Amino acid sequence: MIKVKDWPRAKGYYEVAFKPLGYVLLKDGGTWGGFHRPGEETGRIYVKQEASPTRIHFAIQAPSTEAVKEYYQAALKAGGTDNDRDRL
């Protein structure tokens, strides 16, 4: 579960950022949403609006190295920032 302050803003970000990894919005509950890869029953990612979000680190299995690079670029274009960790 990813906890965010602003679900509509986060939804827009994750819809763009997750696309290269094959994730799409499965359900929009108004203040939360679930993303998944169509045809897969596991690996769902849930994002929920809360007053006090927490920082987390999580990993997603990507279909290819190219998909990781595309995700990185999509995430930056959607408003994400690079915190100067290892570069791709």
Protein Blocks (a to p, Z undefined) as FASTA:
>chain_A
ZZdfblmlmmmmmmmmmmmnopacfbdghjaccdddehiaghiacddddfbdcddddddd
dfbfklmmmmmmmmmmnopacehiacZZ
